[in-house]
Amino acid sequence: MSKIIDVRTTYEAFTSGADLSNLGEVEIYGWARTNRNSGQIGFIELHDGTAFKSIQVVYSNDTENYDSVAH
């Protein structure tokens, strides 16, 4: 089961030096500001409105639903 967190909580935990290894799988809901895809690897800038910063999601062409994510 995944844990639902927001961008602000994730960013604050990361910048405070907290140990994030115990989070496991997480879900973050938001919208893609940008989606750059080079054919082998892609980058999504995910924003949810809780912070000025966003999270960068990295995906590769061996991702299960690569074509869907790339579009």
mmCIF file as Biopython writes it, N, C-alpha, C and O atoms, coordinates in Angstrom:
data_model
#
loop_
_atom_site.group_PDB
_atom_site.id
_atom_site.type_symbol
_atom_site.label_atom_id
_atom_site.label_alt_id
_atom_site.label_comp_id
_atom_site.label_asym_id
_atom_site.label_entity_id
_atom_site.label_seq_id
_atom_site.pdbx_PDB_ins_code
_atom_site.Cartn_x
_atom_site.Cartn_y
_atom_site.Cartn_z
_atom_site.occupancy
_atom_site.B_iso_or_equiv
_atom_site.auth_seq_id
_atom_site.auth_asym_id
_atom_site.pdbx_PDB_model_num
ATOM 1   N N  . MET A ? 1  ? 0.850  -1.180 0.000   1.0 0.0 1  A 1 
ATOM 2   C CA . MET A ? 1  ? 0.000  0.000  0.000   1.0 0.0 1  A 1 
ATOM 3   C C  . MET A ? 1  ? 0.890  1.234  0.000   1.0 0.0 1  A 1 
ATOM 4   O O  . MET A ? 1  ? 1.850  1.311  0.766   1.0 0.0 1  A 1 
ATOM 5   N N  . SER A ? 2  ? 0.579  2.182  -0.842  1.0 0.0 2  A 1 
ATOM 6   C CA . SER A ? 2  ? 1.387  3.392  -0.930  1.0 0.0 2  A 1 
ATOM 7   C C  . SER A ? 2  ? 0.845  4.466  0.005   1.0 0.0 2  A 1 
ATOM 8   O O  . SER A ? 2  ? -0.311 4.434  0.428   1.0 0.0 2  A 1 
ATOM 9   N N  . LYS A ? 3  ? 1.712  5.404  0.308   1.0 0.0 3  A 1 
ATOM 10  C CA . LYS A ? 3  ? 1.384  6.517  1.192   1.0 0.0 3  A 1 
ATOM 11  C C  . LYS A ? 3  ? 1.186  7.761  0.335   1.0 0.0 3  A 1 
ATOM 12  O O  . LYS A ? 3  ? 1.984  8.023  -0.565  1.0 0.0 3  A 1 
ATOM 13  N N  . ILE A ? 4  ? 0.123  8.537  0.604   1.0 0.0 4  A 1 
ATOM 14  C CA . ILE A ? 4  ? -0.138 9.749  -0.161  1.0 0.0 4  A 1 
ATOM 15  C C  . ILE A ? 4  ? 0.456  10.934 0.589   1.0 0.0 4  A 1 
ATOM 16  O O  . ILE A ? 4  ? 0.125  11.176 1.750   1.0 0.0 4  A 1 
ATOM 17  N N  . ILE A ? 5  ? 1.340  11.673 -0.086  1.0 0.0 5  A 1 
ATOM 18  C CA . ILE A ? 5  ? 1.969  12.860 0.498   1.0 0.0 5  A 1 
ATOM 19  C C  . ILE A ? 5  ? 1.923  13.987 -0.521  1.0 0.0 5  A 1 
ATOM 20  O O  . ILE A ? 5  ? 1.645  13.758 -1.698  1.0 0.0 5  A 1 
ATOM 21  N N  . ASP A ? 6  ? 2.195  15.203 -0.067  1.0 0.0 6  A 1 
ATOM 22  C CA . ASP A ? 6  ? 2.187  16.325 -0.995  1.0 0.0 6  A 1 
ATOM 23  C C  . ASP A ? 6  ? 3.612  16.813 -1.268  1.0 0.0 6  A 1 
ATOM 24  O O  . ASP A ? 6  ? 4.562  16.410 -0.596  1.0 0.0 6  A 1 
ATOM 25  N N  . VAL A ? 7  ? 3.736  17.677 -2.255  1.0 0.0 7  A 1 
ATOM 26  C CA . VAL A ? 7  ? 5.046  18.184 -2.671  1.0 0.0 7  A 1 
ATOM 27  C C  . VAL A ? 7  ? 5.722  18.928 -1.526  1.0 0.0 7  A 1 
ATOM 28  O O  . VAL A ? 7  ? 6.920  18.757 -1.298  1.0 0.0 7  A 1 
ATOM 29  N N  . ARG A ? 8  ? 4.971  19.748 -0.809  1.0 0.0 8  A 1 
ATOM 30  C CA . ARG A ? 8  ? 5.549  20.540 0.276   1.0 0.0 8  A 1 
ATOM 31  C C  . ARG A ? 8  ? 6.159  19.641 1.360   1.0 0.0 8  A 1 
ATOM 32  O O  . ARG A ? 8  ? 7.288  19.876 1.790   1.0 0.0 8  A 1 
ATOM 33  N N  . THR A ? 9  ? 5.433  18.631 1.799   1.0 0.0 9  A 1 
ATOM 34  C CA . THR A ? 9  ? 5.932  17.706 2.815   1.0 0.0 9  A 1 
ATOM 35  C C  . THR A ? 9  ? 7.181  16.983 2.329   1.0 0.0 9  A 1 
ATOM 36  O O  . THR A ? 9  ? 8.143  16.826 3.080   1.0 0.0 9  A 1 
ATOM 37  N N  . THR A ? 10 ? 7.165  16.551 1.093   1.0 0.0 10 A 1 
ATOM 38  C CA . THR A ? 10 ? 8.315  15.857 0.518   1.0 0.0 10 A 1 
ATOM 39  C C  . THR A ? 10 ? 9.530  16.772 0.462   1.0 0.0 10 A 1 
ATOM 40  O O  . THR A ? 10 ? 10.627 16.370 0.848   1.0 0.0 10 A 1 
ATOM 41  N N  . TYR A ? 11 ? 9.344  17.994 -0.011  1.0 0.0 11 A 1 
ATOM 42  C CA . TYR A ? 11 ? 10.441 18.946 -0.124  1.0 0.0 11 A 1 
ATOM 43  C C  . TYR A ? 11 ? 11.009 19.298 1.250   1.0 0.0 11 A 1 
ATOM 44  O O  . TYR A ? 11 ? 12.228 19.342 1.418   1.0 0.0 11 A 1 
ATOM 45  N N  . GLU A ? 12 ? 10.141 19.552 2.239   1.0 0.0 12 A 1 
ATOM 46  C CA . GLU A ? 12 ? 10.609 19.886 3.583   1.0 0.0 12 A 1 
ATOM 47  C C  . GLU A ? 12 ? 11.381 18.725 4.213   1.0 0.0 12 A 1 
ATOM 48  O O  . GLU A ? 12 ? 12.401 18.943 4.866   1.0 0.0 12 A 1 
ATOM 49  N N  . ALA A ? 13 ? 10.909 17.510 4.024   1.0 0.0 13 A 1 
ATOM 50  C CA . ALA A ? 13 ? 11.613 16.340 4.564   1.0 0.0 13 A 1 
ATOM 51  C C  . ALA A ? 13 ? 12.970 16.178 3.900   1.0 0.0 13 A 1 
ATOM 52  O O  . ALA A ? 13 ? 13.964 15.888 4.566   1.0 0.0 13 A 1 
ATOM 53  N N  . PHE A ? 14 ? 13.010 16.366 2.593   1.0 0.0 14 A 1 
ATOM 54  C CA . PHE A ? 14 ? 14.262 16.205 1.856   1.0 0.0 14 A 1 
ATOM 55  C C  . PHE A ? 14 ? 15.290 17.261 2.258   1.0 0.0 14 A 1 
ATOM 56  O O  . PHE A ? 14 ? 16.458 16.936 2.471   1.0 0.0 14 A 1 
ATOM 57  N N  . THR A ? 15 ? 14.867 18.515 2.362   1.0 0.0 15 A 1 
ATOM 58  C CA . THR A ? 15 ? 15.809 19.597 2.677   1.0 0.0 15 A 1 
ATOM 59  C C  . THR A ? 15 ? 16.228 19.604 4.142   1.0 0.0 15 A 1 
ATOM 60  O O  . THR A ? 15 ? 17.249 20.201 4.484   1.0 0.0 15 A 1 
ATOM 61  N N  . SER A ? 16 ? 15.458 18.951 5.015   1.0 0.0 16 A 1 
ATOM 62  C CA . SER A ? 16 ? 15.834 18.906 6.431   1.0 0.0 16 A 1 
ATOM 63  C C  . SER A ? 16 ? 16.826 17.785 6.707   1.0 0.0 16 A 1 
ATOM 64  O O  . SER A ? 16 ? 17.341 17.672 7.819   1.0 0.0 16 A 1 
ATOM 65  N N  . GLY A ? 17 ? 17.095 16.965 5.716   1.0 0.0 17 A 1 
ATOM 66  C CA . GLY A ? 17 ? 18.031 15.855 5.892   1.0 0.0 17 A 1 
ATOM 67  C C  . GLY A ? 17 ? 17.390 14.623 6.499   1.0 0.0 17 A 1 
ATOM 68  O O  . GLY A ? 17 ? 18.092 13.721 6.956   1.0 0.0 17 A 1 
ATOM 69  N N  . ALA A ? 18 ? 16.061 14.570 6.512   1.0 0.0 18 A 1 
ATOM 70  C CA . ALA A ? 18 ? 15.348 13.425 7.079   1.0 0.0 18 A 1 
ATOM 71  C C  . ALA A ? 18 ? 15.643 12.168 6.267   1.0 0.0 18 A 1 
ATOM 72  O O  . ALA A ? 18 ? 15.912 12.237 5.068   1.0 0.0 18 A 1 
ATOM 73  N N  . ASP A ? 19 ? 15.588 11.031 6.933   1.0 0.0 19 A 1 
ATOM 74  C CA . ASP A ? 19 ? 15.791 9.743  6.275   1.0 0.0 19 A 1 
ATOM 75  C C  . ASP A ? 19 ? 14.503 9.372  5.543   1.0 0.0 19 A 1 
ATOM 76  O O  . ASP A ? 19 ? 13.495 9.054  6.173   1.0 0.0 19 A 1 
ATOM 77  N N  . LEU A ? 20 ? 14.542 9.414  4.229   1.0 0.0 20 A 1 
ATOM 78  C CA . LEU A ? 20 ? 13.359 9.136  3.418   1.0 0.0 20 A 1 
ATOM 79  C C  . LEU A ? 20 ? 13.290 7.684  2.946   1.0 0.0 20 A 1 
ATOM 80  O O  . LEU A ? 20 ? 12.350 7.304  2.247   1.0 0.0 20 A 1 
ATOM 81  N N  . SER A ? 21 ? 14.273 6.877  3.322   1.0 0.0 21 A 1 
ATOM 82  C CA . SER A ? 21 ? 14.334 5.504  2.827   1.0 0.0 21 A 1 
ATOM 83  C C  . SER A ? 21 ? 13.186 4.641  3.353   1.0 0.0 21 A 1 
ATOM 84  O O  . SER A ? 21 ? 12.856 3.623  2.745   1.0 0.0 21 A 1 
ATOM 85  N N  . ASN A ? 22 ? 12.577 5.030  4.468   1.0 0.0 22 A 1 
ATOM 86  C CA . ASN A ? 22 ? 11.494 4.217  5.025   1.0 0.0 22 A 1 
ATOM 87  C C  . ASN A ? 22 ? 10.127 4.557  4.440   1.0 0.0 22 A 1 
ATOM 88  O O  . ASN A ? 22 ? 9.132  3.942  4.825   1.0 0.0 22 A 1 
ATOM 89  N N  . LEU A ? 23 ? 10.051 5.513  3.526   1.0 0.0 23 A 1 
ATOM 90  C CA . LEU A ? 23 ? 8.765  5.883  2.931   1.0 0.0 23 A 1 
ATOM 91  C C  . LEU A ? 23 ? 8.199  4.793  2.041   1.0 0.0 23 A 1 
ATOM 92  O O  . LEU A ? 23 ? 6.983  4.616  1.970   1.0 0.0 23 A 1 
ATOM 93  N N  . GLY A ? 24 ? 9.060  4.069  1.369   1.0 0.0 24 A 1 
ATOM 94  C CA . GLY A ? 24 ? 8.572  3.060  0.441   1.0 0.0 24 A 1 
ATOM 95  C C  . GLY A ? 24 ? 7.933  3.711  -0.766  1.0 0.0 24 A 1 
ATOM 96  O O  . GLY A ? 24 ? 8.438  4.710  -1.277  1.0 0.0 24 A 1 
ATOM 97  N N  . GLU A ? 25 ? 6.829  3.155  -1.223  1.0 0.0 25 A 1 
ATOM 98  C CA . GLU A ? 25 ? 6.126  3.696  -2.383  1.0 0.0 25 A 1 
ATOM 99  C C  . GLU A ? 25 ? 5.198  4.820  -1.934  1.0 0.0 25 A 1 
ATOM 100 O O  . GLU A ? 25 ? 4.455  4.677  -0.963  1.0 0.0 25 A 1 
ATOM 101 N N  . VAL A ? 26 ? 5.250  5.936  -2.655  1.0 0.0 26 A 1 
ATOM 102 C CA . VAL A ? 26 ? 4.392  7.080  -2.325  1.0 0.0 26 A 1 
ATOM 103 C C  . VAL A ? 26 ? 3.602  7.494  -3.555  1.0 0.0 26 A 1 
ATOM 104 O O  . VAL A ? 26 ? 3.986  7.201  -4.687  1.0 0.0 26 A 1 
ATOM 105 N N  . GLU A ? 27 ? 2.495  8.178  -3.314  1.0 0.0 27 A 1 
ATOM 106 C CA . GLU A ? 27 ? 1.687  8.757  -4.386  1.0 0.0 27 A 1 
ATOM 107 C C  . GLU A ? 27 ? 1.617  10.252 -4.163  1.0 0.0 27 A 1 
ATOM 108 O O  . GLU A ? 27 ? 1.365  10.711 -3.049  1.0 0.0 27 A 1 
ATOM 109 N N  . ILE A ? 28 ? 1.839  11.009 -5.221  1.0 0.0 28 A 1 
ATOM 110 C CA . ILE A ? 28 ? 1.713  12.453 -5.175  1.0 0.0 28 A 1 
ATOM 111 C C  . ILE A ? 28 ? 0.793  12.850 -6.329  1.0 0.0 28 A 1 
ATOM 112 O O  . ILE A ? 28 ? 1.059  12.536 -7.489  1.0 0.0 28 A 1 
ATOM 113 N N  . TYR A ? 29 ? -0.277 13.533 -5.994  1.0 0.0 29 A 1 
ATOM 114 C CA . TYR A ? 29 ? -1.236 13.970 -7.003  1.0 0.0 29 A 1 
ATOM 115 C C  . TYR A ? 29 ? -0.963 15.426 -7.361  1.0 0.0 29 A 1 
ATOM 116 O O  . TYR A ? 29 ? -0.667 16.242 -6.488  1.0 0.0 29 A 1 
ATOM 117 N N  . GLY A ? 30 ? -1.063 15.744 -8.626  1.0 0.0 30 A 1 
ATOM 118 C CA . GLY A ? 30 ? -0.841 17.103 -9.084  1.0 0.0 30 A 1 
ATOM 119 C C  . GLY A ? 30 ? -0.953 17.152 -10.592 1.0 0.0 30 A 1 
ATOM 120 O O  . GLY A ? 30 ? -1.572 16.288 -11.213 1.0 0.0 30 A 1 
ATOM 121 N N  . TRP A ? 31 ? -0.349 18.167 -11.170 1.0 0.0 31 A 1 
ATOM 122 C CA . TRP A ? 31 ? -0.377 18.307 -12.625 1.0 0.0 31 A 1 
ATOM 123 C C  . TRP A ? 31 ? 1.040  18.472 -13.143 1.0 0.0 31 A 1 
ATOM 124 O O  . TRP A ? 31 ? 1.931  18.943 -12.436 1.0 0.0 31 A 1 
ATOM 125 N N  . ALA A ? 32 ? 1.225  18.079 -14.374 1.0 0.0 32 A 1 
ATOM 126 C CA . ALA A ? 32 ? 2.537  18.182 -15.012 1.0 0.0 32 A 1 
ATOM 127 C C  . ALA A ? 32 ? 2.697  19.581 -15.595 1.0 0.0 32 A 1 
ATOM 128 O O  . ALA A ? 32 ? 1.924  19.998 -16.458 1.0 0.0 32 A 1 
ATOM 129 N N  . ARG A ? 33 ? 3.700  20.295 -15.118 1.0 0.0 33 A 1 
ATOM 130 C CA . ARG A ? 33 ? 4.006  21.600 -15.714 1.0 0.0 33 A 1 
ATOM 131 C C  . ARG A ? 33 ? 4.759  21.407 -17.020 1.0 0.0 33 A 1 
ATOM 132 O O  . ARG A ? 33 ? 4.494  22.092 -18.008 1.0 0.0 33 A 1 
ATOM 133 N N  . THR A ? 34 ? 5.689  20.481 -17.017 1.0 0.0 34 A 1 
ATOM 134 C CA . THR A ? 34 ? 6.428  20.148 -18.235 1.0 0.0 34 A 1 
ATOM 135 C C  . THR A ? 34 ? 6.637  18.649 -18.295 1.0 0.0 34 A 1 
ATOM 136 O O  . THR A ? 34 ? 6.654  17.974 -17.266 1.0 0.0 34 A 1 
ATOM 137 N N  . ASN A ? 35 ? 6.798  18.128 -19.507 1.0 0.0 35 A 1 
ATOM 138 C CA . ASN A ? 35 ? 7.120  16.727 -19.729 1.0 0.0 35 A 1 
ATOM 139 C C  . ASN A ? 35 ? 8.107  16.674 -20.890 1.0 0.0 35 A 1 
ATOM 140 O O  . ASN A ? 35 ? 7.730  16.845 -22.049 1.0 0.0 35 A 1 
ATOM 141 N N  . ARG A ? 36 ? 9.375  16.436 -20.561 1.0 0.0 36 A 1 
ATOM 142 C CA . ARG A ? 36 ? 10.426 16.364 -21.587 1.0 0.0 36 A 1 
ATOM 143 C C  . ARG A ? 36 ? 10.797 14.900 -21.784 1.0 0.0 36 A 1 
ATOM 144 O O  . ARG A ? 36 ? 11.026 14.172 -20.818 1.0 0.0 36 A 1 
ATOM 145 N N  . ASN A ? 37 ? 10.853 14.479 -23.036 1.0 0.0 37 A 1 
ATOM 146 C CA . ASN A ? 37 ? 11.112 13.092 -23.351 1.0 0.0 37 A 1 
ATOM 147 C C  . ASN A ? 37 ? 12.147 13.014 -24.468 1.0 0.0 37 A 1 
ATOM 148 O O  . ASN A ? 37 ? 11.992 13.650 -25.510 1.0 0.0 37 A 1 
ATOM 149 N N  . SER A ? 38 ? 13.203 12.233 -24.247 1.0 0.0 38 A 1 
ATOM 150 C CA . SER A ? 38 ? 14.248 12.095 -25.258 1.0 0.0 38 A 1 
ATOM 151 C C  . SER A ? 38 ? 14.164 10.772 -26.010 1.0 0.0 38 A 1 
ATOM 152 O O  . SER A ? 38 ? 15.012 10.492 -26.857 1.0 0.0 38 A 1 
ATOM 153 N N  . GLY A ? 39 ? 13.165 9.962  -25.715 1.0 0.0 39 A 1 
ATOM 154 C CA . GLY A ? 39 ? 13.042 8.661  -26.362 1.0 0.0 39 A 1 
ATOM 155 C C  . GLY A ? 39 ? 13.558 7.542  -25.484 1.0 0.0 39 A 1 
ATOM 156 O O  . GLY A ? 39 ? 13.026 6.433  -25.539 1.0 0.0 39 A 1 
ATOM 157 N N  . GLN A ? 40 ? 14.571 7.789  -24.680 1.0 0.0 40 A 1 
ATOM 158 C CA . GLN A ? 40 ? 15.115 6.791  -23.766 1.0 0.0 40 A 1 
ATOM 159 C C  . GLN A ? 40 ? 14.726 7.077  -22.321 1.0 0.0 40 A 1 
ATOM 160 O O  . GLN A ? 40 ? 14.530 6.161  -21.523 1.0 0.0 40 A 1 
ATOM 161 N N  . ILE A ? 41 ? 14.618 8.355  -22.000 1.0 0.0 41 A 1 
ATOM 162 C CA . ILE A ? 41 ? 14.332 8.787  -20.642 1.0 0.0 41 A 1 
ATOM 163 C C  . ILE A ? 41 ? 13.489 10.057 -20.704 1.0 0.0 41 A 1 
ATOM 164 O O  . ILE A ? 41 ? 13.602 10.847 -21.642 1.0 0.0 41 A 1 
ATOM 165 N N  . GLY A ? 42 ? 12.649 10.242 -19.700 1.0 0.0 42 A 1 
ATOM 166 C CA . GLY A ? 42 ? 11.797 11.424 -19.676 1.0 0.0 42 A 1 
ATOM 167 C C  . GLY A ? 42 ? 11.769 12.050 -18.299 1.0 0.0 42 A 1 
ATOM 168 O O  . GLY A ? 42 ? 12.086 11.404 -17.300 1.0 0.0 42 A 1 
ATOM 169 N N  . PHE A ? 43 ? 11.387 13.308 -18.258 1.0 0.0 43 A 1 
ATOM 170 C CA . PHE A ? 43 ? 11.334 14.068 -17.015 1.0 0.0 43 A 1 
ATOM 171 C C  . PHE A ? 43 ? 10.017 14.825 -16.944 1.0 0.0 43 A 1 
ATOM 172 O O  . PHE A ? 43 ? 9.655  15.539 -17.880 1.0 0.0 43 A 1 
ATOM 173 N N  . ILE A ? 44 ? 9.303  14.670 -15.840 1.0 0.0 44 A 1 
ATOM 174 C CA . ILE A ? 44 ? 8.059  15.401 -15.613 1.0 0.0 44 A 1 
ATOM 175 C C  . ILE A ? 44 ? 8.275  16.322 -14.420 1.0 0.0 44 A 1 
ATOM 176 O O  . ILE A ? 44 ? 8.758  15.887 -13.374 1.0 0.0 44 A 1 
ATOM 177 N N  . GLU A ? 45 ? 7.920  17.588 -14.575 1.0 0.0 45 A 1 
ATOM 178 C CA . GLU A ? 45 ? 7.933  18.527 -13.460 1.0 0.0 45 A 1 
ATOM 179 C C  . GLU A ? 45 ? 6.521  18.526 -12.890 1.0 0.0 45 A 1 
ATOM 180 O O  . GLU A ? 45 ? 5.600  19.073 -13.498 1.0 0.0 45 A 1 
ATOM 181 N N  . LEU A ? 46 ? 6.351  17.906 -11.711 1.0 0.0 46 A 1 
ATOM 182 C CA . LEU A ? 46 ? 5.043  17.720 -11.097 1.0 0.0 46 A 1 
ATOM 183 C C  . LEU A ? 46 ? 4.801  18.777 -10.034 1.0 0.0 46 A 1 
ATOM 184 O O  . LEU A ? 46 ? 5.651  19.004 -9.173  1.0 0.0 46 A 1 
ATOM 185 N N  . HIS A ? 47 ? 3.644  19.422 -10.091 1.0 0.0 47 A 1 
ATOM 186 C CA . HIS A ? 47 ? 3.297  20.502 -9.172  1.0 0.0 47 A 1 
ATOM 187 C C  . HIS A ? 47 ? 1.914  20.207 -8.604  1.0 0.0 47 A 1 
ATOM 188 O O  . HIS A ? 47 ? 1.030  19.738 -9.320  1.0 0.0 47 A 1 
ATOM 189 N N  . ASP A ? 48 ? 1.727  20.489 -7.291  1.0 0.0 48 A 1 
ATOM 190 C CA . ASP A ? 48 ? 0.408  20.257 -6.702  1.0 0.0 48 A 1 
ATOM 191 C C  . ASP A ? 48 ? -0.180 21.475 -5.998  1.0 0.0 48 A 1 
ATOM 192 O O  . ASP A ? 48 ? -1.254 21.379 -5.405  1.0 0.0 48 A 1 
ATOM 193 N N  . GLY A ? 49 ? 0.496  22.610 -6.051  1.0 0.0 49 A 1 
ATOM 194 C CA . GLY A ? 49 ? -0.030 23.831 -5.468  1.0 0.0 49 A 1 
ATOM 195 C C  . GLY A ? 49 ? 0.271  24.032 -3.994  1.0 0.0 49 A 1 
ATOM 196 O O  . GLY A ? 49 ? -0.095 25.066 -3.435  1.0 0.0 49 A 1 
ATOM 197 N N  . THR A ? 50 ? 0.935  23.066 -3.338  1.0 0.0 50 A 1 
ATOM 198 C CA . THR A ? 50 ? 1.237  23.199 -1.917  1.0 0.0 50 A 1 
ATOM 199 C C  . THR A ? 50 ? 2.549  23.929 -1.662  1.0 0.0 50 A 1 
ATOM 200 O O  . THR A ? 50 ? 2.831  24.321 -0.530  1.0 0.0 50 A 1 
ATOM 201 N N  . ALA A ? 51 ? 3.347  24.111 -2.699  1.0 0.0 51 A 1 
ATOM 202 C CA . ALA A ? 51 ? 4.645  24.778 -2.560  1.0 0.0 51 A 1 
ATOM 203 C C  . ALA A ? 51 ? 5.008  25.437 -3.886  1.0 0.0 51 A 1 
ATOM 204 O O  . ALA A ? 51 ? 4.457  25.100 -4.934  1.0 0.0 51 A 1 
ATOM 205 N N  . PHE A ? 52 ? 5.945  26.381 -3.822  1.0 0.0 52 A 1 
ATOM 206 C CA . PHE A ? 52 ? 6.429  27.007 -5.051  1.0 0.0 52 A 1 
ATOM 207 C C  . PHE A ? 52 ? 7.304  26.052 -5.839  1.0 0.0 52 A 1 
ATOM 208 O O  . PHE A ? 52 ? 7.386  26.141 -7.064  1.0 0.0 52 A 1 
ATOM 209 N N  . LYS A ? 53 ? 7.955  25.145 -5.142  1.0 0.0 53 A 1 
ATOM 210 C CA . LYS A ? 53 ? 8.810  24.144 -5.785  1.0 0.0 53 A 1 
ATOM 211 C C  . LYS A ? 53 ? 7.945  23.042 -6.378  1.0 0.0 53 A 1 
ATOM 212 O O  . LYS A ? 53 ? 6.762  22.919 -6.061  1.0 0.0 53 A 1 
ATOM 213 N N  . SER A ? 54 ? 8.551  22.254 -7.233  1.0 0.0 54 A 1 
ATOM 214 C CA . SER A ? 54 ? 7.872  21.092 -7.804  1.0 0.0 54 A 1 
ATOM 215 C C  . SER A ? 54 ? 8.787  19.879 -7.637  1.0 0.0 54 A 1 
ATOM 216 O O  . SER A ? 54 ? 9.937  20.010 -7.218  1.0 0.0 54 A 1 
ATOM 217 N N  . ILE A ? 55 ? 8.274  18.726 -7.961  1.0 0.0 55 A 1 
ATOM 218 C CA . ILE A ? 55 ? 9.056  17.488 -7.896  1.0 0.0 55 A 1 
ATOM 219 C C  . ILE A ? 55 ? 9.331  17.023 -9.316  1.0 0.0 55 A 1 
ATOM 220 O O  . ILE A ? 55 ? 8.462  17.086 -10.186 1.0 0.0 55 A 1 
ATOM 221 N N  . GLN A ? 56 ? 10.551 16.555 -9.535  1.0 0.0 56 A 1 
ATOM 222 C CA . GLN A ? 56 ? 10.893 16.026 -10.842 1.0 0.0 56 A 1 
ATOM 223 C C  . GLN A ? 56 ? 10.735 14.507 -10.816 1.0 0.0 56 A 1 
ATOM 224 O O  . GLN A ? 56 ? 11.351 13.813 -10.007 1.0 0.0 56 A 1 
ATOM 225 N N  . VAL A ? 57 ? 9.900  14.016 -11.715 1.0 0.0 57 A 1 
ATOM 226 C CA . VAL A ? 57 ? 9.676  12.584 -11.869 1.0 0.0 57 A 1 
ATOM 227 C C  . VAL A ? 57 ? 10.494 12.128 -13.071 1.0 0.0 57 A 1 
ATOM 228 O O  . VAL A ? 57 ? 10.411 12.719 -14.148 1.0 0.0 57 A 1 
ATOM 229 N N  . VAL A ? 58 ? 11.275 11.087 -12.885 1.0 0.0 58 A 1 
ATOM 230 C CA . VAL A ? 58 ? 12.111 10.555 -13.967 1.0 0.0 58 A 1 
ATOM 231 C C  . VAL A ? 58 ? 11.544 9.195  -14.374 1.0 0.0 58 A 1 
ATOM 232 O O  . VAL A ? 58 ? 11.257 8.353  -13.524 1.0 0.0 58 A 1 
ATOM 233 N N  . TYR A ? 59 ? 11.385 8.992  -15.677 1.0 0.0 59 A 1 
ATOM 234 C CA . TYR A ? 59 ? 10.907 7.706  -16.173 1.0 0.0 59 A 1 
ATOM 235 C C  . TYR A ? 59 ? 11.755 7.291  -17.375 1.0 0.0 59 A 1 
ATOM 236 O O  . TYR A ? 59 ? 12.296 8.133  -18.091 1.0 0.0 59 A 1 
ATOM 237 N N  . SER A ? 60 ? 11.857 5.986  -17.578 1.0 0.0 60 A 1 
ATOM 238 C CA . SER A ? 60 ? 12.672 5.485  -18.694 1.0 0.0 60 A 1 
ATOM 239 C C  . SER A ? 60 ? 11.808 4.639  -19.621 1.0 0.0 60 A 1 
ATOM 240 O O  . SER A ? 60 ? 10.669 4.304  -19.295 1.0 0.0 60 A 1 
ATOM 241 N N  . ASN A ? 61 ? 12.364 4.299  -20.777 1.0 0.0 61 A 1 
ATOM 242 C CA . ASN A ? 61 ? 11.570 3.581  -21.771 1.0 0.0 61 A 1 
ATOM 243 C C  . ASN A ? 61 ? 11.274 2.135  -21.381 1.0 0.0 61 A 1 
ATOM 244 O O  . ASN A ? 61 ? 10.530 1.452  -22.085 1.0 0.0 61 A 1 
ATOM 245 N N  . ASP A ? 62 ? 11.841 1.655  -20.274 1.0 0.0 62 A 1 
ATOM 246 C CA . ASP A ? 62 ? 11.474 0.327  -19.795 1.0 0.0 62 A 1 
ATOM 247 C C  . ASP A ? 62 ? 10.367 0.393  -18.736 1.0 0.0 62 A 1 
ATOM 248 O O  . ASP A ? 62 ? 10.031 -0.612 -18.111 1.0 0.0 62 A 1 
ATOM 249 N N  . THR A ? 63 ? 9.807  1.600  -18.547 1.0 0.0 63 A 1 
ATOM 250 C CA . THR A ? 63 ? 8.651  1.769  -17.662 1.0 0.0 63 A 1 
ATOM 251 C C  . THR A ? 63 ? 7.450  1.083  -18.295 1.0 0.0 63 A 1 
ATOM 252 O O  . THR A ? 63 ? 7.263  1.151  -19.510 1.0 0.0 63 A 1 
ATOM 253 N N  . GLU A ? 64 ? 6.638  0.426  -17.482 1.0 0.0 64 A 1 
ATOM 254 C CA . GLU A ? 64 ? 5.502  -0.364 -17.974 1.0 0.0 64 A 1 
ATOM 255 C C  . GLU A ? 64 ? 4.583  0.407  -18.921 1.0 0.0 64 A 1 
ATOM 256 O O  . GLU A ? 64 ? 4.197  -0.119 -19.965 1.0 0.0 64 A 1 
ATOM 257 N N  . ASN A ? 65 ? 4.230  1.640  -18.575 1.0 0.0 65 A 1 
ATOM 258 C CA . ASN A ? 65 ? 3.307  2.425  -19.390 1.0 0.0 65 A 1 
ATOM 259 C C  . ASN A ? 65 ? 4.021  3.655  -19.971 1.0 0.0 65 A 1 
ATOM 260 O O  . ASN A ? 65 ? 3.492  4.766  -19.926 1.0 0.0 65 A 1 
ATOM 261 N N  . TYR A ? 66 ? 5.203  3.449  -20.506 1.0 0.0 66 A 1 
ATOM 262 C CA . TYR A ? 66 ? 6.054  4.541  -21.010 1.0 0.0 66 A 1 
ATOM 263 C C  . TYR A ? 66 ? 5.327  5.415  -22.021 1.0 0.0 66 A 1 
ATOM 264 O O  . TYR A ? 66 ? 5.378  6.640  -21.913 1.0 0.0 66 A 1 
ATOM 265 N N  . ASP A ? 67 ? 4.659  4.829  -22.992 1.0 0.0 67 A 1 
ATOM 266 C CA . ASP A ? 67 ? 4.005  5.620  -24.045 1.0 0.0 67 A 1 
ATOM 267 C C  . ASP A ? 67 ? 2.927  6.534  -23.458 1.0 0.0 67 A 1 
ATOM 268 O O  . ASP A ? 67 ? 2.794  7.688  -23.865 1.0 0.0 67 A 1 
ATOM 269 N N  . SER A ? 68 ? 2.175  6.020  -22.519 1.0 0.0 68 A 1 
ATOM 270 C CA . SER A ? 68 ? 1.138  6.818  -21.871 1.0 0.0 68 A 1 
ATOM 271 C C  . SER A ? 68 ? 1.745  7.964  -21.063 1.0 0.0 68 A 1 
ATOM 272 O O  . SER A ? 68 ? 1.251  9.091  -21.117 1.0 0.0 68 A 1 
ATOM 273 N N  . VAL A ? 69 ? 2.801  7.684  -20.323 1.0 0.0 69 A 1 
ATOM 274 C CA . VAL A ? 69 ? 3.461  8.701  -19.495 1.0 0.0 69 A 1 
ATOM 275 C C  . VAL A ? 69 ? 4.135  9.744  -20.383 1.0 0.0 69 A 1 
ATOM 276 O O  . VAL A ? 69 ? 4.120  10.931 -20.056 1.0 0.0 69 A 1 
ATOM 277 N N  . ALA A ? 70 ? 4.715  9.328  -21.478 1.0 0.0 70 A 1 
ATOM 278 C CA . ALA A ? 70 ? 5.423  10.251 -22.367 1.0 0.0 70 A 1 
ATOM 279 C C  . ALA A ? 70 ? 4.475  11.244 -23.042 1.0 0.0 70 A 1 
ATOM 280 O O  . ALA A ? 70 ? 4.907  12.303 -23.497 1.0 0.0 70 A 1 
ATOM 281 N N  . HIS A ? 71 ? 3.215  10.914 -23.108 1.0 0.0 71 A 1 
ATOM 282 C CA . HIS A ? 71 ? 2.237  11.815 -23.757 1.0 0.0 71 A 1 
ATOM 283 C C  . HIS A ? 71 ? 1.420  12.505 -22.711 1.0 0.0 71 A 1 
ATOM 284 O O  . HIS A ? 71 ? 0.543  13.303 -23.040 1.0 0.0 71 A 1 
#
